[in-house]
């Protein structure tokens, strides 16, 4: 088939049409297809999305006060409680506290999915060539069985994106020791719990739309088997009528809306028997099938055209020049290529525009059964229970559910090794998809996750004249293709399979359609399941159909299957290849009656992550597109063997994949949250920049990783090459070449940068009354580059990597013409917690207030790891808080300075506590105080730390070579064999860590005190105080001792009374037996303690064999080796060679302590006493003041040590 702009003298289509608009219609050629049009639009007019709940799970977690790591509640031990009933939470890491936070919430995940879809389809069984100034494919399909190629100025493959919305909703419970004043005495301690709503901001992620709507269901604590149902391509019925395109503004425009154009290749000759495609104003469009060509001429040639015979009922009219109106429905028996509906007549308008009829009204999509009709049960044993056999043809087995635990990815059943699947057949409603995830397997040393994927065939009966429904019982099939369309050829059908199964045709159900119709059903299923016209190893519809049927027959004989009954999940799990199997389905005829028919069902064995036919799809055996402008892709571009794209700028936010992927840009290649996948090879070449970056998404201040950008090669001996004449920037991107002996090369003409994205997360909880918790976390997400074989990174200018991970199974090389820097990113957290308890008694009030802050910044190292590692810089090589590790030799070289140093880390803590009391307070004995008291403590801790770098080889040698300075600061170098360090000067120094803690306390008390005095009164006071102390003791022996002390104090009180009585009343001085003392006073004290420590983090060099340091110096200068507080250790010989000086010194740790305290107070009181000798009055007054200071300094040294198993040699110039 060929679509063009005009005909030549041989009636062959030439030049370009102005515009081709394919709105939700189908253009299909059984052989090759060529389209020449300036503007091509292939669109999905019926795309309707909706939000579907895909997960609803219960979460239960806990975190300690002052900590940020949450643990699942099942891992937290809260069984211990003290005598007051206050519980302590013990975490898996051993940390514990009686103040912690419990989270109980429901996590709900909703996803945007396709409710209705009517994609435009441009299909060919053979090669497809498209020549266009602009090709736009919106949520539609362009699929070639052979090569998909052409010259296109601009290509836009656009897929509508959806959202995944993760919402947490529940409660946050604060556990603490609650203090409450009693009405008349003391304070009561009990378990406190404060509740708050837990509703963090939803996390919204961008996802690819799937043409399905599903709900999964499983039972809590199940074995992991999950069945979900999917809804796909619900096509709304379209109103009858003609798409009027009268007098289009732009000549040369051809519009298809809900139409189908078909061309098939017959065995002996190729005759186009499809609807004619006319181009504007006498310029006819040609359809080419193999070697034969039939074109519709202009008006003058119409009487001779063989495809438009006149009939008595013909309504053809010549409206004006080059205008053709094709016959009405009654004439269709003689003209099989046109099938308008009963309400419409196709017209070719005077402008030369062809308007084809709307697609015939389709029946509504089957509706999923309600919960009351639910037949699916997930048994606790992990068995998938499907409906009984009698229900299978009419009742979907995937109903919605009311409540679920975590659901696996859409409509996926995971098959653990130990699970027995249900034996009953699995039948899906029309359009539904299903995946059975099998146990992972290893192929060529790689782990793969195989899937069995099926989609229910479309059993809705066609409503156009190309197909005839024959409900009669004497027919072998229900739907028959117009024999004029098929040229009376007998197409291979499933009767071939029935014969192979020796199935008696008289006992079998009627087939849904004839061979042509069945092959069409199979072709549609394969495209939907794999995104390709053919399965791997096939390039012809009929041979593929036959091979799949034969595979189904072989599987049937092995498993003793019964034709007509769909496979059960347990049977699907036994499949080792793709097959077709015969299943029985019930269809509804136009009069409402139902018939059971046999339908071919494709069971495809694929791998997890393989493409499907959803979204915007451009695919073929090979895809080769040369664009003079830009290519933008947010859908899928997939060649089974080769995908080759050339453009000015190439932007991918979807999927580009093939066996071999070759991308070329005259300017930039941008992979924005997209994936580029090749089984054997990926090549990306840009004359300017290559950028691959993941994307962030946010809500308020929060930011999270949205779409992961990645470039992947899978198979053994796979090759990956990224080359840019200017810069390459990988930002939080993945680059993975997974196969054995793979080769990965990333080369930048200027800078190669491995950059980060920073995520940001906040939690804010508020229980009211000054009780809250605020948490902010930030994290640098770096790039990951991994290859099982060799990895080469090259930059002609600078190579910079931050928080990156580069791993090679074999050799890793990193080279920069100028500077090469391996730097650390950061991860930080800021936690603020505040609590306040206020309690009131009858005549008193108390409060306890705490405030805690923990601010932490940690370094996220960059790591280079390989079997052998070479890192080379033309100028400076800097390794900052990062790692270079090899199994064999590790070599680092710099033309100027080579520096291995530390990255900064910090931690700051603030802890504040204040207790206040006022009103009537106890004195501890017999008495009371009316006044106020407060106690406050504050602790500030600051730590500035250094995270050292590590360079080493576990089995090989390590070599450092610097053109000038070689600096090793607070870091470690390790070699299993020899180690050599060389430069003009070598400096090995210690990094300084600082720790400062400042603690301040303050205490105040004032008020009027009334207390019992006198000899007997004082003894009674002591008795009461001791009894209260005994009550507060938990140890039984201590409690007994306190009880004994109280008893003795009581005896003393009795003895004092007897002694006073013995003295008698004649002794006037005997008046102090008992009394009451009233005093007013105040007392305050303050203290401050400051401790400052510096500790040196020395560098170490350790080797299993020989260790050599050589400082060569520049002519007539330098040549020094300076080692401060370092440790050098060699299993054999250790040698230091300096052309000038060798300086070995220690590093110094210091500790400084300073403190000061002060106190002051005073009281004024009056006392009244009584005894046998009478009564008395006494006055008292006191003043106190004091202060003190303390200071201390300590110094310790970390010596430099040289330790060798054999000899130590020092050579200084």
PEMOTA-V691070 format. One record per pair of residues at least 24 apart in sequence whose ideal C-beta (glycine too) atoms are under 6 Angstrom apart, sorted by the first residue. I is the first residue (numbers start at 1). J is the second residue. If there is no record, write none. Layout:
BEGIN
i: {I I}
j: {J J}
END
This chain:
BEGIN
i: {1 1 1 1 2 2 2 2 3 3 4 4 5 5 6 7 7 11 12 12 13 13 17 17 18 18 18 19 20 21 22 22 23 24 24 24 25 25 25 25 26 26 27 27 28 28 29 29 30 30 30 30 31 31 31 31 31 32 32 33 33 34 35 36 37 38 39 40 40 41 42 42 42 42 43 43 44 44 44 44 46 46 47 47 48 48 49 49 50 51 52 52 52 53 54 54 54 55 55 55 56 56 57 57 57 58 59 59 60 61 62 62 62 63 64 64 64 65 65 65 65 66 68 68 84 84 85 85 86 86 98 99 100 101 102 103 104 104 105 105 105 105 106 106 107 108 109 110 111 112 112 113 113 114 114 115 116 116 117 117 118 137 139 141 142 143 143 143 144 145 145 146 147 147 148 148 149 151 152 152 153 153 154 154 155 155 156 157 157 157 157 158 158 159 159 159 159 159 160 161 162 162 163 164 164 165 165 166 167 168 169 170 171 171 172 172 172 174 179 179 180 181 181 181 181 183 183 194 196 196 201 201 203 205 206 206 209 210 211 212 214 214 215 216 217 217 218 218 218 219 220 222 223 223 224 224 225 225 225 226 226 227 227 228 229 229 230 230 230 232 233 234 235 237 237 238 238 240 240 241 242 242 243 245 245 246 247 248 248 251 252 253 254 256 258 258 259 263 263 265 265 266 273 273 274 275 275 278 278 280 281 281 282 298 309 315 319 320 322 323 323 324 332 336 336 336 339 339 339 360 360 362 363 366 366 369 374 382 383 384 384 384 385 386 386 386 392 392 393 393 393 394 396 397 411 412 415 421 421 422 423 423 424 425 425 425 426 426 427 428 430 430 430 432 436 436 444 445 446 448 449 450 451 451 452 452 452 453 453 453 454 455 455 455 457 457 459 459 471 477 477 477 478 478 478 479 479 480 481 481 481 486 491 491 492 492 493 494 494 494 497 500 501 503 509 509 509 509 510 511 512 512 518 519 522 522 525 527 528 529 531 531 531 531 531 531 532 532 535 548 548 548 549 551 551 552 552 552 555 575 575 578 578 579 611 611 671 673 673 675 676 677 678 679 679 680 680 681 682 682 682 683 684 685 686 687 688 689 689 689 690 690 690 691 692 692 693 694 694 696 701 702 702 702 703 703 704 705 709 710 711 712 713 714 715 716 717 718 719 720 721 722 723 724 725 726 727 728 729 730 730 731 732 732 733 734 735 736 737 738 739 740 741 742 742 742 743 743 744 744 745 746 747 748 749 750 751 751 751 752 752 753 754 754 754 756 756 756 756 756 756 757 770 771 772 773 774 775 776 777 778 779 780 780 780 782 801 803 804 805 806 807 808 810 811 812 812 813 814 815 816 817 818 818 819 819 819 820 820 821 822 822 822 823 824 824 824 824 824 824 824 825 826 827 827 828 829 830 843 843 844 844 845 845 846 847 848 849 850 851 852 853 854 855 856 857 858 859 859 859 879 881 881 882 883 884 885 886 887 887 888 889 889 890 890 891 892 893 894 895 896 896 897 897 898 898 898 899 900 900 900 901 902 902 902 902 902 903 905 905 906 907 908 909 910 911 912 913 923 924 925 925 925 926 926 926 927 927 927 928 929 929 930 930 931 931 933 934 935 936 937 938 939 940 941 942 943 944 945 946 946 946 946 968 970 971 972 973 974 975 976 977 977 978 978 979 979 980 981 982 984 984 984 984 985 985 985 986 986 986 987 988 988 988 989 990 990 990 990 990 990 991 992 993 993 994 995 996 997 998 999 1000 1001 1002 1003 1004 1005 1006 1008 1009 1010 1011 1013 1013 1013 1014 1014 1014 1014 1014 1015 1015 1016 1016 1016 1016 1016 1017 1019 1019 1019 1019 1020 1022 1023 1023 1060 1060 1064 1065 1065 1067 1068 1070 1070 1070 1071 1071 1071 1071 1071 1071 1072 1072 1073 1075 1075 1075 1076 1077 1077 1078 1078 1079 1079 1080 1081 1081 1082 1083 1084 1085 1086 1087 1088 1089 1090 1091 1092 1093 1094 1095 1096 1096 1096 1096 1098 1098 1098 1099 1100 1101 1102 1103 1104 1105 1105 1106 1106 1106 1107 1108 1109 1110 1111 1112 1113 1113 1123 1125 1125 1126 1127 1128 1129 1130 1131 1132 1132 1133 1133 1133 1134 1134 1134 1135 1136 1137 1138 1139 1140 1141 1142 1142 1144 1146 1146 1146 1147 1148 1149 1150 1151 1152 1153 1154 1155 1156 1157 1158 1159 1160}
j: {29 33 263 287 34 286 287 288 35 285 36 285 279 283 283 284 295 295 286 293 285 286 252 279 250 252 253 253 254 255 120 256 257 118 120 258 120 256 258 259 121 260 122 261 123 262 124 263 125 263 264 265 125 126 265 289 290 126 127 124 128 129 130 131 132 133 134 132 135 136 120 122 137 140 120 138 119 138 139 140 116 118 117 139 115 116 112 114 115 110 111 113 213 110 109 111 407 109 406 407 108 404 107 405 406 106 105 107 104 103 89 100 102 101 95 97 100 97 99 100 833 852 829 831 189 190 190 191 177 191 177 176 175 174 173 172 170 171 168 169 170 198 169 170 168 167 166 165 164 162 163 210 213 209 211 213 234 236 211 233 235 616 616 617 618 527 533 619 620 533 534 621 620 622 620 623 624 626 625 627 628 629 629 630 627 631 632 616 618 633 635 616 634 615 616 634 635 654 209 206 207 209 204 205 207 202 204 203 202 200 199 198 195 198 196 198 765 767 837 839 839 839 840 841 846 841 842 767 765 767 699 702 704 706 706 707 615 614 614 433 410 411 400 407 401 404 378 404 405 378 405 378 382 419 414 416 382 384 413 407 408 384 413 411 398 432 411 432 433 431 431 365 362 361 362 358 359 341 343 344 344 355 355 353 355 349 351 351 353 280 280 353 354 356 358 359 356 287 289 289 290 487 337 485 337 337 338 348 354 352 322 352 322 322 334 345 350 350 352 348 350 348 465 482 484 485 464 465 466 463 464 460 460 429 430 399 399 419 422 421 422 569 422 422 424 426 425 427 584 585 586 586 429 427 435 437 573 569 570 569 568 570 568 565 566 568 566 569 566 456 456 458 459 456 569 572 716 740 738 607 608 607 606 608 572 575 605 529 604 606 603 525 528 529 521 599 585 587 589 511 513 514 510 512 597 513 517 514 514 516 517 516 515 516 542 545 518 518 582 600 549 553 563 563 584 596 597 598 597 598 597 599 600 545 600 602 602 613 613 604 611 612 613 617 619 638 619 640 578 578 579 580 580 577 579 579 580 581 579 603 605 604 605 603 636 638 709 707 709 710 711 712 713 714 715 715 718 719 711 713 720 721 722 723 724 725 726 724 726 727 722 724 728 729 730 733 731 732 733 757 762 760 761 762 759 760 759 781 733 734 735 736 737 738 739 740 741 742 743 744 745 746 747 748 749 750 751 752 753 754 783 755 757 781 783 784 785 786 787 788 788 788 789 787 788 789 789 790 787 791 792 793 794 795 796 797 795 797 798 795 799 800 783 801 804 780 781 782 802 803 825 781 836 835 834 833 832 831 830 829 828 827 825 826 860 825 862 860 862 863 864 865 866 867 868 866 869 870 871 872 873 874 874 875 873 875 876 873 877 878 862 879 882 880 859 860 861 880 881 882 903 860 857 858 860 857 856 855 919 920 919 920 918 919 917 916 915 914 913 912 911 910 909 908 907 906 905 903 905 947 949 947 949 949 950 951 952 953 954 955 956 956 957 953 958 959 960 961 962 963 963 964 964 965 960 962 966 967 949 968 971 969 946 947 948 970 991 947 945 947 944 943 942 941 940 939 938 937 1011 1025 1021 1024 1025 1012 1021 1024 1010 1011 1012 1010 1007 1009 1007 1008 1006 1007 1005 1004 1003 1002 1001 1000 999 998 997 996 995 994 993 970 991 993 1097 1099 1097 1099 1100 1101 1102 1103 1104 1104 1105 1105 1106 1103 1107 1108 1109 1110 1112 1113 1114 1118 1111 1118 1120 1109 1111 1121 1122 1099 1123 1126 1124 1096 1097 1098 1124 1125 1147 1097 1094 1095 1097 1094 1093 1092 1091 1090 1089 1088 1087 1086 1085 1084 1083 1082 1080 1079 1078 1077 1075 1077 1167 1072 1073 1074 1075 1169 1056 1073 1053 1056 1057 1073 1074 1074 1049 1052 1053 1056 1053 1049 1049 1050 1171 1172 1172 1172 1173 1173 1173 1171 1172 1173 1169 1171 1173 1174 1175 1176 1169 1171 1171 1167 1168 1169 1168 1165 1167 1165 1166 1163 1165 1164 1162 1163 1161 1161 1160 1159 1158 1157 1156 1155 1154 1153 1152 1151 1150 1149 1125 1147 1149 1198 1125 1126 1198 1126 1127 1128 1129 1130 1131 1131 1132 1130 1132 1133 1134 1135 1136 1137 1138 1139 1139 1140 1200 1198 1200 1200 1201 1202 1203 1204 1205 1205 1206 1204 1206 1207 1202 1204 1208 1209 1210 1211 1212 1213 1213 1212 1210 1212 1200 1197 1198 1199 1198 1197 1196 1195 1194 1193 1192 1191 1190 1189 1188 1187 1186 1185}
END
